[in-house]
Amino acid sequence: MNVLGIIASGVAALFITVALAKSARRVALRPHIPDEPGGRAPRAEALRRTGGATAVLGIGTATGAALWLGAATGAAGSVGGLLAGAGAVAALGLVHDLKPLWVALRLAVQTAAAVLVVCLAGLSPAAGVLAVVWIVLVTNAFALLDHADGLLTAVGLVTAAGMLACAFVGGDPALALLPATLVAGLAGFLLHNWHPARLRLGACGAQFTGFALAASGALIQAAAPSGRAAWAALPALATVALADSALVLISRRRAARSPLRATDDHIAHRLRRVRVTVPGAAVLTALWAGVPVATGALVYAELLHPAFLLLPLAGTAAAVCALLRIPAYAPPRTAPPRTGSSRTAPSRTGTSRATQDRTTTARRRTEAADAGAAIPAAAPATGVKGSAPGRGAPTGTARTAAGHPTVPPPPNGRPAEAATAAAERG
């Protein structure tokens, strides 16, 4: 396969992806799209989440057209099997975007697709088993990178560029077809996936990208000439994806959390906690991925000694240790300590105050009632005439039936003594 054919395939993938993504973006951003019944997510959000299907269609169409035109004559079977396996994984991811599927089912489909690629590539049984494990592992590691706007697209673009360089340097040039279309397709999709993202890769685009990169690396390593350090160079291209997976597993293991439970504990999430912006996190992660990718490509081209691969690996390990020190989980909510005194003191105080208020009010009401009953009204009795001025009690004083003036009770409120005093005066 010549260079012009690869360039033409990449240009076709770029234009197809941009056109499909632009159409999907217009549909997703329509303001009149109603919500789905049953309290489900809006349809616009579902369209944004499944936007990765546009990148899959653009890359798959360009690669399939190149294979149909006979561009990859030397490794048409291997590239065709790779494209078929990646398409099956992408279809499963699209279904998962619309309705979540079991992890076991996704792993089973990924394993079957990896076995198809290995069988069509003609690898030995031992190499085939290692390749299947590698493809499934890297596919899920790259899928976990889809947790921030533009992150997976940028890292996948850098990694695919490294795969393309390795394929041109020593492997079969036909194996450069899918990495070339992948670079172009991801570059076109990045225009709509950059922050703020209008479209997202979702499980469809993320699993397709991871599977295509992992399977391409396995095929390039199998086709590498003897004497090249492909066994050490190509795995270094997936350093960042594997580092993110290791970071998540270690942190969740320390926090006694389920490794399958989605939480904000990935690389971009921790960078956000130290005040790094979303575009900044994508750029830093892409630059981080570029170091091992460039080192691996130079080692594969025999321009560097394989020992230089230890430098990016050591730097990645140090970065993971530093990210582990950034808190990723909110502290659990604990109730304030309650002791016997703190639990009973407020209630007793409140009860005593309420009891005192009620007692005071009742006492005041009782005194008022007793005073009203002991002191009669200052009106003359019925049928009794008031005395003349200067004789006896003053005018207007209430009198008894015998004509004697009434005497109010003493201050101590003893009615018996008041009655006795009135009898003596009479």
C-alpha positions as CSV (number, residue, x, y, z in Angstrom):
1,M,0.0,0.0,0.0
2,N,1.4,3.4,-1.0
3,V,1.5,6.6,0.9
4,L,-1.0,8.3,-1.3
5,G,-3.6,5.6,-0.6
6,I,-3.1,6.1,3.2
7,I,-3.4,9.9,2.8
8,A,-6.5,9.6,0.7
9,S,-8.1,7.2,3.2
10,G,-7.3,9.6,6.1
11,V,-8.8,12.6,4.2
12,A,-11.9,10.7,3.5
13,A,-12.3,9.7,7.1
14,L,-11.8,13.3,8.2
15,F,-14.5,14.7,5.9
16,I,-17.0,11.9,6.6
17,T,-16.5,12.2,10.4
18,V,-16.8,16.0,10.3
19,A,-20.0,15.9,8.2
20,L,-21.7,13.3,10.3
21,A,-20.7,14.9,13.6
22,K,-22.0,18.3,12.4
23,S,-25.3,16.7,11.4
24,A,-25.6,14.9,14.8
25,R,-24.7,18.1,16.6
26,R,-27.5,20.0,14.9
27,V,-30.0,17.3,15.8
28,A,-28.7,17.1,19.4
29,L,-28.9,20.8,20.0
30,R,-32.4,21.3,18.8
31,P,-34.4,23.0,21.6
32,H,-37.7,21.4,20.8
33,I,-36.6,17.8,21.4
34,P,-38.9,16.6,24.2
35,D,-37.9,14.4,27.1
36,E,-38.6,10.7,26.9
37,P,-41.5,9.3,28.9
38,G,-41.0,7.6,32.2
39,G,-38.6,10.1,33.6
40,R,-35.7,9.1,31.4
41,A,-32.9,11.3,30.2
42,P,-33.6,13.8,27.4
43,R,-33.2,12.6,23.9
44,A,-30.8,15.4,23.2
45,E,-28.5,14.1,26.0
46,A,-28.8,10.6,24.5
47,L,-27.8,11.9,21.1
48,R,-24.7,13.7,22.6
49,R,-23.7,10.5,24.4
50,T,-24.0,8.4,21.2
51,G,-22.1,11.0,19.2
52,G,-19.1,8.6,19.0
53,A,-21.1,6.6,16.4
54,T,-20.3,9.4,13.9
55,A,-16.5,8.8,14.4
56,V,-17.0,5.1,14.1
57,L,-18.9,5.5,10.8
58,G,-16.4,7.9,9.4
59,I,-13.4,5.7,10.2
60,G,-15.1,2.5,9.3
61,T,-16.4,3.8,6.0
62,A,-13.0,5.1,4.9
63,T,-11.2,2.0,5.9
64,G,-13.7,-0.4,4.4
65,A,-13.7,1.6,1.1
66,A,-9.9,1.3,1.0
67,L,-10.0,-2.4,1.6
68,W,-12.7,-2.8,-1.1
69,L,-10.5,-0.9,-3.6
70,G,-7.6,-3.3,-2.8
71,A,-5.4,-0.8,-1.0
72,A,-4.2,-3.2,1.7
73,T,-3.2,-6.2,-0.5
74,G,-0.6,-7.6,1.8
75,A,-2.6,-7.8,5.0
76,A,-6.2,-7.4,3.8
77,G,-7.3,-10.4,5.9
78,S,-5.8,-9.0,9.1
79,V,-7.1,-5.5,8.6
80,G,-10.5,-6.8,7.6
81,G,-10.7,-8.9,10.8
82,L,-9.5,-6.0,12.8
83,L,-12.2,-3.7,11.3
84,A,-14.9,-6.4,11.8
85,G,-14.0,-6.9,15.5
86,A,-13.8,-3.2,16.2
87,G,-17.2,-2.8,14.5
88,A,-18.8,-5.5,16.7
89,V,-17.3,-3.9,19.9
90,A,-18.6,-0.5,18.7
91,A,-22.1,-1.9,18.1
92,L,-22.2,-3.4,21.6
93,G,-21.0,0.0,23.0
94,L,-23.8,1.8,21.2
95,V,-26.4,-0.6,22.8
96,H,-24.7,0.0,26.1
97,D,-25.1,3.8,25.7
98,L,-28.8,3.4,25.2
99,K,-29.3,0.7,27.8
100,P,-26.5,-0.4,30.2
101,L,-25.4,-4.0,29.7
102,W,-23.7,-6.5,32.0
103,V,-20.0,-6.4,32.3
104,A,-19.7,-10.1,31.6
105,L,-21.5,-9.7,28.3
106,R,-19.3,-6.8,27.2
107,L,-16.1,-8.8,28.1
108,A,-17.4,-11.8,26.2
109,V,-18.0,-9.8,23.0
110,Q,-14.6,-8.1,23.3
111,T,-12.9,-11.5,23.8
112,A,-14.7,-13.0,20.8
113,A,-13.7,-10.0,18.6
114,A,-10.1,-10.3,19.8
115,V,-10.0,-14.0,19.0
116,L,-11.3,-13.2,15.5
117,V,-8.4,-10.7,15.0
118,V,-5.9,-13.2,16.3
119,C,-7.1,-16.0,14.1
120,L,-7.1,-14.0,10.9
121,A,-3.6,-12.7,11.8
122,G,-2.3,-16.2,12.0
123,L,-0.6,-15.9,15.4
124,S,0.7,-18.9,17.3
125,P,-1.4,-20.2,20.2
126,A,0.8,-18.7,22.9
127,A,1.1,-15.4,21.2
128,G,-2.6,-15.5,20.4
129,V,-3.5,-15.9,24.1
130,L,-1.3,-13.0,25.1
131,A,-2.7,-10.9,22.3
132,V,-6.3,-11.6,23.3
133,V,-5.6,-10.6,26.9
134,W,-3.8,-7.5,25.8
135,I,-6.6,-6.4,23.5
136,V,-9.3,-6.8,26.1
137,L,-7.2,-5.1,28.8
138,V,-6.3,-2.1,26.6
139,T,-9.8,-1.7,25.2
140,N,-11.3,-1.3,28.7
141,A,-8.4,0.9,29.8
142,F,-9.0,3.3,27.0
143,A,-12.7,3.2,27.5
144,L,-12.2,4.4,31.1
145,L,-10.4,7.6,29.8
146,D,-13.8,8.9,28.5
147,H,-14.5,10.8,31.7
148,A,-13.7,14.4,30.6
149,D,-14.3,16.5,27.5
150,G,-11.7,15.9,24.8
151,L,-9.6,13.6,27.0
152,L,-9.9,10.3,25.3
153,T,-10.0,11.9,21.8
154,A,-6.7,13.7,22.4
155,V,-5.0,10.7,24.0
156,G,-6.3,8.4,21.3
157,L,-5.1,10.8,18.6
158,V,-1.6,10.9,20.0
159,T,-1.5,7.1,20.4
160,A,-2.8,6.5,16.9
161,A,0.0,8.8,15.6
162,G,2.6,6.6,17.3
163,M,1.0,3.4,15.9
164,L,1.1,5.0,12.4
165,A,4.8,5.8,12.8
166,C,5.6,2.3,14.0
167,A,3.7,0.8,11.1
168,F,5.6,2.9,8.5
169,V,9.0,2.2,10.1
170,G,9.2,-1.5,10.3
171,G,5.9,-3.3,10.0
172,D,3.7,-4.1,7.0
173,P,2.6,-0.7,5.4
174,A,-0.9,-2.1,5.0
175,L,-1.2,-2.1,8.8
176,A,-0.9,1.7,8.7
177,L,-4.4,2.0,7.1
178,L,-6.5,1.8,10.3
179,P,-4.2,4.0,12.4
180,A,-4.2,6.6,9.6
181,T,-8.0,6.8,9.4
182,L,-8.2,6.7,13.2
183,V,-5.9,9.8,13.4
184,A,-8.0,11.7,10.9
185,G,-11.3,10.6,12.3
186,L,-10.4,11.5,15.9
187,A,-9.0,14.9,14.7
188,G,-12.4,15.7,13.0
189,F,-14.4,14.5,16.0
190,L,-12.2,16.6,18.4
191,L,-13.8,19.7,17.0
192,H,-17.1,18.8,18.5
193,N,-15.7,17.0,21.6
194,W,-13.6,19.8,22.9
195,H,-14.8,21.6,26.1
196,P,-17.6,22.3,26.2
197,A,-18.4,19.1,24.4
198,R,-21.4,19.1,22.1
199,L,-20.8,15.4,21.3
200,R,-19.3,12.6,23.3
201,L,-17.6,9.4,22.3
202,G,-19.6,7.3,24.7
203,A,-19.1,3.6,25.1
204,C,-19.4,3.2,21.3
205,G,-16.6,5.5,20.3
206,A,-14.4,4.7,23.3
207,Q,-14.5,0.9,22.9
208,F,-13.9,1.3,19.2
209,T,-10.9,3.5,19.7
210,G,-9.4,1.3,22.4
211,F,-10.0,-1.9,20.4
212,A,-8.6,-0.5,17.2
213,L,-5.4,0.8,19.0
214,A,-4.8,-2.4,20.9
215,A,-5.4,-4.7,18.0
216,S,-3.3,-2.6,15.7
217,G,-0.5,-2.7,18.2
218,A,-0.7,-6.5,18.4
219,L,-0.7,-6.9,14.6
220,I,2.2,-4.4,14.2
221,Q,4.2,-6.3,16.8
222,A,3.5,-9.6,15.1
223,A,4.6,-8.3,11.8
224,A,7.7,-6.6,13.1
225,P,11.1,-7.8,11.8
226,S,13.2,-9.9,14.1
227,G,15.6,-7.9,16.2
228,R,13.4,-5.0,16.9
229,A,12.3,-4.4,20.4
230,A,8.6,-4.4,19.5
231,W,7.7,-6.4,22.7
232,A,8.9,-3.4,24.8
233,A,8.1,-0.4,22.5
234,L,4.5,-1.0,21.5
235,P,3.1,-1.6,25.1
236,A,4.6,1.7,26.1
237,L,2.1,3.4,23.8
238,A,-0.8,2.5,26.2
239,T,1.0,3.9,29.3
240,V,-1.5,6.6,30.2
241,A,-4.5,4.4,29.8
242,L,-3.0,1.7,31.9
243,A,-1.9,4.3,34.5
244,D,-5.4,5.6,34.8
245,S,-6.8,2.1,35.3
246,A,-4.1,1.4,38.0
247,L,-4.9,4.7,39.7
248,V,-8.6,3.9,39.8
249,L,-8.1,0.3,41.1
250,I,-5.6,1.3,43.8
251,S,-7.7,4.2,45.1
252,R,-10.9,2.2,45.2
253,R,-9.1,-0.7,46.9
254,R,-7.8,1.6,49.6
255,A,-11.3,3.2,50.1
256,A,-13.0,-0.3,50.2
257,R,-15.1,0.6,47.2
258,S,-16.3,-1.6,44.4
259,P,-14.0,-1.5,41.4
260,L,-16.9,-1.6,39.0
261,R,-18.7,1.4,40.6
262,A,-18.2,4.6,38.5
263,T,-16.8,7.4,40.7
264,D,-15.0,10.7,40.1
265,D,-11.5,9.3,40.9
266,H,-9.8,9.3,37.5
267,I,-6.9,11.4,36.3
268,A,-8.9,14.4,35.1
269,H,-11.1,14.4,38.2
270,R,-8.0,14.7,40.5
271,L,-6.5,17.4,38.3
272,R,-9.8,19.3,38.6
273,R,-9.5,19.2,42.4
274,V,-6.1,21.0,42.2
275,R,-7.8,23.8,40.1
276,V,-6.8,22.6,36.6
277,T,-9.4,23.4,34.0
278,V,-11.1,20.8,31.8
279,P,-9.2,21.8,28.7
280,G,-6.0,22.0,30.7
281,A,-6.5,18.4,32.0
282,A,-7.0,17.2,28.5
283,V,-3.9,18.9,27.3
284,L,-1.8,17.8,30.2
285,T,-2.9,14.2,29.8
286,A,-2.2,14.3,26.0
287,L,1.3,15.6,26.7
288,W,1.8,13.0,29.3
289,A,0.8,10.3,26.7
290,G,3.0,11.9,24.1
291,V,6.2,11.2,26.1
292,P,5.9,7.3,26.2
293,V,4.5,7.3,22.7
294,A,7.4,9.2,21.2
295,T,9.9,7.1,23.2
296,G,8.3,3.9,22.1
297,A,8.3,4.9,18.5
298,L,12.0,5.9,18.6
299,V,12.8,2.6,20.3
300,Y,10.8,0.7,17.7
301,A,12.7,2.5,15.0
302,E,16.0,1.5,16.7
303,L,17.0,5.1,17.3
304,L,17.0,4.7,21.1
305,H,18.0,1.9,23.3
306,P,15.1,0.0,25.0
307,A,16.5,1.1,28.4
308,F,15.2,4.6,27.7
309,L,11.7,3.2,28.1
310,L,12.3,3.1,31.8
311,L,12.3,6.9,32.0
312,P,8.6,7.5,31.0
313,L,7.6,4.4,33.0
314,A,9.3,5.8,36.1
315,G,7.7,9.2,35.5
316,T,4.3,7.6,35.1
317,A,4.7,5.7,38.4
318,A,5.7,8.9,40.2
319,A,2.7,10.7,38.7
320,V,0.3,8.0,39.8
321,C,1.8,8.2,43.4
322,A,1.3,12.0,43.3
323,L,-2.3,11.7,42.1
324,L,-3.1,9.2,44.8
325,R,-2.3,11.8,47.4
326,I,-5.1,14.0,46.0
327,P,-8.4,13.2,47.8
328,A,-10.9,11.8,45.4
329,Y,-13.8,10.8,47.7
330,A,-15.8,13.0,50.0
331,P,-15.4,12.2,53.7
332,P,-18.3,10.2,55.1
333,R,-21.0,12.1,57.0
334,T,-20.8,11.3,60.7
335,A,-23.3,12.3,63.3
336,P,-21.9,14.5,66.1
337,P,-20.9,12.6,69.2
338,R,-23.7,12.3,71.7
339,T,-23.0,11.7,75.4
340,G,-25.5,11.2,78.2
341,S,-25.2,14.8,79.5
342,S,-25.4,16.4,76.0
343,R,-28.4,14.3,75.2
344,T,-30.4,15.1,78.4
345,A,-29.3,18.5,79.4
346,P,-31.0,20.5,76.7
347,S,-34.3,18.6,77.1
348,R,-34.3,19.1,80.9
349,T,-33.6,22.7,80.6
350,G,-36.3,23.2,78.1
351,T,-38.8,21.2,80.2
352,S,-38.0,23.1,83.4
353,R,-38.5,26.5,81.7
354,A,-41.8,25.4,80.1
355,T,-43.0,24.0,83.4
356,Q,-42.1,27.2,85.3
357,D,-43.9,29.3,82.7
358,R,-47.0,27.2,83.0
359,T,-46.9,27.2,86.8
360,T,-46.6,31.0,86.9
361,T,-49.4,31.5,84.5
362,A,-51.7,29.2,86.4
363,R,-50.9,30.8,89.8
364,R,-51.6,34.3,88.4
365,R,-55.0,33.1,87.0
366,T,-55.9,31.5,90.4
367,E,-55.0,34.7,92.3
368,A,-57.1,36.8,89.9
369,A,-60.1,34.4,90.3
370,D,-59.8,34.5,94.2
371,A,-59.6,38.2,94.2
372,G,-62.6,38.6,92.0
373,A,-64.7,36.3,94.2
374,A,-63.7,38.0,97.5
375,I,-64.3,41.6,96.4
376,P,-67.9,42.2,95.4
377,A,-68.8,44.8,92.9
378,A,-69.1,48.4,94.2
379,A,-72.7,48.8,93.4
380,P,-75.5,49.2,96.0
381,A,-77.6,46.2,96.8
382,T,-81.0,45.9,95.2
383,G,-83.7,47.8,97.1
384,V,-81.3,49.5,99.6
385,K,-80.9,53.3,99.7
386,G,-77.6,55.0,100.2
387,S,-76.9,56.9,103.4
388,A,-76.7,60.5,103.7
389,P,-73.5,62.3,103.4
390,G,-71.5,62.5,106.6
391,R,-73.3,59.5,108.1
392,G,-71.7,56.0,108.0
393,A,-70.1,54.9,104.8
394,P,-69.5,57.3,102.0
395,T,-72.0,57.5,99.1
396,G,-71.7,54.8,96.6
397,T,-70.4,52.2,99.1
398,A,-72.0,48.8,98.8
399,R,-74.2,47.8,101.8
400,T,-75.6,44.5,103.1
401,A,-79.3,43.6,103.5
402,A,-79.2,45.0,107.1
403,G,-77.8,48.3,105.9
404,H,-74.2,47.8,107.0
405,P,-71.5,48.6,104.6
406,T,-69.5,45.8,103.2
407,V,-65.9,45.3,104.3
408,P,-63.3,44.1,101.9
409,P,-61.2,41.1,103.0
410,P,-57.8,41.7,104.5
411,P,-54.7,41.4,102.3
412,N,-54.0,37.9,103.5
413,G,-57.3,36.8,102.0
414,R,-59.0,35.3,105.1
415,P,-62.8,35.5,104.7
416,A,-63.6,34.3,108.2
417,E,-61.8,37.2,109.9
418,A,-63.5,39.7,107.6
419,A,-66.9,38.3,108.5
420,T,-66.2,38.6,112.3
421,A,-65.0,42.2,112.0
422,A,-68.2,43.1,110.1
423,A,-70.4,41.6,112.8
424,E,-68.6,43.5,115.6
425,R,-69.1,46.8,113.8
426,G,-72.7,46.1,113.2
